[in-house]
Amino acid sequence: MQGGGDMGAIPNRLPGFQLLTDDAVRARFEAAWNAPVQPKDGLHLTGMFEAMEHGTLSAVYVIGENPAQGEADQQRAIRLLEGLDHLVVQDLFLTKTAQLADVVLPAASTLGEAEGTVTSSERRVQRVRKAFDPPGEARDDIEIVYELARRLGHDLGSPRAEDVWDELRSLSPMHGGMRYDRLEAEGGIQWPCPDETHPGTLFLHARLWEEPVVEHPAPFNVVEHSPPVDLLDDDFPLRLTTGRRLESYNTGVQSGGYASPLHRGGEAILLAPEDGARYGVIDGGRARVVSRRGSVEAPVRYDNTLRPGLAFMNLHFPDEVATNVLTIDATDPKSGTAEFKATAIRVEAV
């Protein structure tokens, strides 16, 4: 996700987190790409689903995501994806989203089947190297995108990963010093790295600890607390929060296929023992979990670390327990993310 943001997969930014509305920045990209760049913010993921609902977004190209199972209010997400005029999915696996698609483009794995770079959440850019050809008709993401552009009448230039990276370095100041040979020799470099003599930046905001402050101080905004949209009441007295497990990833497409002692039998609802006793669901039994949007059945596990009134589930095993059938798609107005952490539920013994 970090690398995607770095490369411009944010609706109001160009690569290197540069503002789309900055005329000087946009002019550099227009000169390099020989095409106009509109100074108009795009849509974040939640906004895309709203546009689908309003009929203003009718075709979607999904690369490496599984929104049919990963989005809040799963039944709504699937309904909107099914209602598109055209859906293209590019992925390693035939995900639930890919099963809904009109066209599926099989992609190569970043691990071993492709050349390029990856960026960790600590901003460290590292090289990945191709060790063998991808199986069957699978192709590198770059090759797919460039070939698609060619068929649509646009030559994007060289599809070689290093050439694409060098184009990025020429346009993104924070990546300017990261030549491939430096990434190879140093095992990765953290951005910002503005020139080829710069060692990379260990702490992103280290300047804030300098005395005196050499640049503008960090912005600070007071925000009024807004309670969750999904209110608790007598019918839905428990607050469900959703999250991750240590060894699992998102909707489990990549991590759910292997055995792990940490999987512990797949999905479950975790309850405080006091809540289990109050609502008549036993540790090791099964419960129907009901929200205002739908219901699922799940095994029950007591967890002494949870305070009474708070329950926990994850979304790593949606084919076993479709947790996001329960969650609400109410969104934060600043980030555009859904209230995965605040769903009102009740539990019933099965």
N, C-alpha and C positions, 0 to 999 in steps of 0.2 A: 504493500500500500504506500509506503514511504516513497519508493522509486516512482510509482505512478504519479504521485503529486509533484515530484521533482520534474517529471517529464511534461507537465502541463495538463494532467488529467484532473483539473480543478476548474469549475465553470467560469471563474473570473480571473484566471491566471494563464500566462504563457509559460513555457519551460523555464525552470529556475525561479519559480514563484514571482515572476515579473507581472505587474499589473496590466491587464488587457486594455485598460483605458488610458494608459500612458502613451501619448502620441509618438515620442521618441523611440520607445521600446518597440512599439508596433511597426514603426518604419523599418527597423533593422530586420524584423522577421519578414516583412513584405518584400524587401530587397533580396533576401536570401531565398525566399520561396517563390518569388516572381508571381505573387498572387495577393489580392487584398485580404486583410484581416479585419473583420468587422469589430468595432469597439462596443460589443454588446455581450453582456454576461450570458453564459449558457445556463443549463439547468443542472442542479445536483440530483442525486438519485431519487430522493423523495419528490422533488419537483417533476421529474420525468414521469413518475406514476400518476401524479396529479394531472399532467398534460395528457397522458393516455386516457384518463377518466373523462377529461373535457373534450377529447377528440382532436386535440391539436398536435399530438404525437402519434403517428400511425405506423412507423417503421423503426425498429431498434436493432442495433448490432452489439451483441454482448460478447466480450472477450474475457474469459477466465473468471466469470462470476456465476453464481447460482441464485438469482433473485427469487425464483419460484419457491425456494425453501428458506432463503436467508432474510427475506423482508418481513417486517411486522404485518400482522393481519394477513396470513398466508393465503387464505381463500380469496381475498380481494386481489392480491398480487397475481395469482394464477389466472383469475378471471380477466384481468386487464391484459396480461400477456397473451392469453388466448384470443382476445379481441383485436389484436393488432392486424393490420393489413399484411405485414411482412416482419418476420423475426429471424435473424441470423445469429447463430451461436458458434463461437470459435473456442474450443476447449480440448483438454486431454481426455475427458471422460464424457460419457453420454449422461449428463446430469439431468435432473428433473426439468430444468429450463431447456436443455437441448432436446428433450423429448417433445417439447411444445413447438420447436422451431420448424420453419419452412426449409431452412438450409443449415446444415451443420458442417463446419470447416474443422477437420481434425488437426490439432496443433501439436508441435513438438514440445517435449519437456525441457524446461530451463536446465534441469539437472542432467547433464551429459549429452543432450541432443541438440544444443544450440550454443552459439557464440554470443557474447555480450557482457553485460554487467548486471549486478544486483546491488540494491542499496538497503542497508539495514536501518532500523529505527533510530540508531545512534548516528545516522548520516554517513556511514562508512560505505563507500563505493568499492566493490570488489569485482574482479573478473570471474566470469564463468566460461568454461571451455567445452567445445564439442568433442566427445570421445567416440561417438558412433552415430550412424544415421538413424533418424526416427523410423518407427515401424510403418509398414503399409503405405497409405497415402498421406500420412501426417507430414506437416511441413512446419518450418520455423515461422513464428509469428510475423517476422519482418518480411519473409518471402510471400506470405499470404497477403499481407496488406499491400505490398508493392505490386503483386500480380493483380489484385483486385483493382488498384488504381489504374494500372495499365489497361485493363479491359474497359474501364470507364473513361479512357482517353487521356490519362495524365501520367507522364513519366516523372517519377519521384527521384530519379537518379540512381546512385549505387545502393543496392540492398545489403552491401557488406557491413557487418555490425560495427567495425571500427570506423568506417566512413560516416555512418549515421552518428556515432558518438562524437567524432570530430566536428561534425556540423553543430551538434548540441553545444560543444565547448566554445565554438565561435559565437554563439548567441546567448549563452547563459554565463554571466560573469562568475558565478559561484562555482562553476565546473571548469573554468578556463585552464587551470594548471594540471588537470588530470589526464595526461597522456596514457595510452595503453601500457607503454613500457614502464612508466612510473607505477601504475597500479599493479603490474606484474612484480616489479622489484620490491615494492614496499608492502605488498600483501593487502592493499586497500588504503584509501585516503578519505578523510572526513571533510565534507564541504562545510563552509566555504573554503575554496582553494583557488584564489583568483589568478595566480600565475605559476609558472613552472618551477620557480624557486621557493614557493610557499609550501610549508610542511603539512598543511591542512589544519583544521580548527578542532581542537580537542573538546572545548566547551563552547557551545553555540553563543551563549550570552555572557562570555567571560568579561566583556567590557563593563558590565554592570557592577563588577567588583573592583574596578580600577578606581584609584583616588588620585586626582579628582576625576569625575566622570568625564570621559573624553568626547562622548557623543550625547544625543538626546537620551534622557532616562526612559525606563520602561513605562509604557502606558498603563494606567490603572483606571478601571471603570467600576463603579458601584452598580450592582444588579439587584433588583428586587426579587425576592423569592416568589416563584409561582408554583403552587402545589400541583401534583399530578392531575392530569385531565380525568383519568379513570378513578373515580372516587370510591372509597370504601363505604359499604352500608351493610344492612342486615343480610342481604342476599349475597353479597360479595365481601366478606369480612377480612380476608387475608390479602396481604400485599405480596405479589410474586415479583421477584427480581430475577433476571436471566443473565448468564455470563458464560465463561469458558472453563474448560478443564485444562490442566497443564499440558497434556500430551495430545490434545485434540485440536482440530482446526475448523472453524466456521461450520459449514453444513456437513462435515465429515466426508466429503467427496474424496479428499486425499488421505485423511487419517483414519477413517472408519473401517477400512478394509484389512487392517492388520490387528493381530491380537496384542493386547496390552493388559497387564494386571491393573492398570489405572482405569481401564474402561469399566471394570466392576459390573459387568452384565448389561452395559448400555445405559440408556437414559432412566432417570427416576426423578420423582419430586422429593426434595429434601424438606423436612418439617421439623420444627422444634417439638420435643416429646410432649410438651404441654398442649400444643395444637393437635397432635395426633390423638391424645386422650380426649380432648374437648370435642373433636368432630368424628370420633369413632373409627379412625383409620389406624391400622396397626403397623408397626415396623416390620417390613418384609411382605406386607400385603399389597393390594392394589387399590388405587383410588381413581375416581373420575374427577378430573380437574376442569372446572367450568369458569369461563369468563363471559363477558357480554358479547363476544364474537363467536364463540364456539366452545367445544369441549374435546378433551383427549383422555385416554386412560394411560396410567403410568404406575410402575412399581413405587412403593413408598419406602423411604429410608429416613430414620430419625437422625437428626444432627444436633448435638448439644451446643454447637457454636452459634446456632441461629437463635435470635431472640424470639419470643412468642409473637405471633402476628406476621412474621416474615417467612416466606417460602422461597426456595431456589430451584431453578431448572436451567439446563443448557439446551443448545440447539444442534449438538453434534451428531445426533442420531435421528434425523427427521423421518426416516422410513419406519422407525420403531415408534417414536412419539413425536408428533408434529407440534412442537412447542409453540411455533409462531402462528398456529391457528388461534392461540390465546391472546397474543400480544396486540397492543393498540398502535395504530399508525399516526397518532397525534405527534407532531414534530416540534422540536425546538426551533424558534424563529431565527436564531443566529446561526446554528450549525446545520440545520436541516435534518438532523438525525431524529429517529423515532424514539418513543418512550419505552424502549425495551425493558428498562429497569423499574417500571412502575405500572404493573397490571393488577387490577382487582380481580380476585378469584374466590371460589369456594371449593372445598374438597368433599367428596362423597365416597363412602366405602363401596367397593365393588365386591 
